């Protein structure tokens, strides 16, 4: 009995290891589940890695785009070959299954969106919008690769 008590106390003191983010992994665009006409503007795939401390690695392999930052809404420079200077992405973790983001150029918001995990975290929906605001957007769906 005492052995069980000490084992339980050890688990409480050590704490259970946090679960990896449900966003981690590679995701491919699913045009058949997305708004019509979005195939030309959607990235073919994304790759995310969220660490326990909230740091984020955001990749769009087809563009050779890699961003490193945090899920705290602070702008991260967007870098890829030919990227215009002053382009940033700010991502905020709303919950474990939802992010919001804004794209800006020299501090001027150019667009943004809301990303929500669906289907038991096997897919996510990007409700994306441009300069005209959230009422003028479209839906992109990505599925786990």
N, C-alpha and C positions, 0 to 999 in steps of 0.2 A: 504494500500500500504506500509506504514512504517513497519507494522507488518511482511509482506513478506520479506522486505529488511533485517530486523533484524534476521529473521529465516534463511535466506540464509547466512548471515554473521556468525551466530553461527555455521552452518554446516562447513563453510570454516575454522573457527578457531579450531573447535573440530576435524575436519577431519573425513572422513568416516572410519569405522572400516575396517582393512585389511581383505581380504578374506582368509579363511583357505587354507592351501596348498592343491593342488590337489592330492598330494601324500599321505595325511593322510588316514589311514585306514588299513584294512587287505586285502592281495592279495594272491590268490592261483595259483599254477603252472597250466598251460594249456598245457599238453604234445601234444595235437592234433594240436596246433598252433606253436609248437617249432621245432627246428632242430631234425631230427630223432636220436634216441639213447641217448638223454639227460636226460631221466627220472631218471636214477640212480644217476646222479650227481647234479640234481637241488634240491634246497630246496623246500619242499612242500608248504610253505607259508612264507610271510614276513608281518611285521606290521611296519608302519612308523608313526611318529608324528613329524611334523615340527612346531616349535613355531614361532611367529612373529619376534623374534630376530635372527632367523636362527639356533637356536639350534635344534638338531636332536636326536631322539630316534629311533634306528634301531633294530628290533627284528627278529630273526628266531626262532619261537616257538618250532619247532621240535628238535632243537639243544639246546634249553634253552639259546640261545645266545642273549645278550642284549648289545648294544653299545650306549653310550651317547657322543655326541660331537657337531660339527658344520658343516655346509655345506661350509667350507672354505679351504678344502684340507689338513688340519692338520691331521696327523695320530691319530686314536683312538685305544686304545688297544682292541683286540678282546678277549672276555672272555666267555667261556662256559666250562662245565665239560670236562676235558681232553684236553683243548686247549693247544698247545705248547706255551711256553713263547716267547715273542718277536713278536708275530703275531699282525699286525695292519691293519686297513682299513682307507683309506683317501677318503672322498667324497667331491666333488666340485659341487655346484649348478651352472650350466652353464646358465640356464634360469628357469622359473617356471615349465617347462615341461621336463627338461633334466638335468641329473646328470652324472658325470663321477666318476670313482672310481679306486683305486689301492689297491691291497693286497700286503703286504710286510712281510717278516720274518727277524728280526734283520736288518732292513733297506734295504734289498735286495728285489726288486720288483719281485713278483711271478706271478702276473697277474693283470687283471683289466677289465674295460669295460665301456660301455656307456648305460645308462638307459634313455629311451625316452617314454613319455606318448603318447598313440595312442587312436584311437576310442573315441574321446571326453573325454579322461581321464578315460575311463572304463577299460583300459588295459595298460600295459607297456611292452616294449621290452628291454631285456638285451642282448646287443651285447657283449658277454664276451670272453675273451682270457686268455691264460696261459702264461707260460714262453717264448714261441716262438713269442709272440707279436700279435698285432691286426690283422694281416693277417691270423692268424691261430686260429680262434675262432668259436663260434657257437651262435645261437640265442635261447634265452629262452623267453617265453611269460607268463606273469602273468595277471590275471583278478581280478577285484574287487570281494570280497566275500560278 
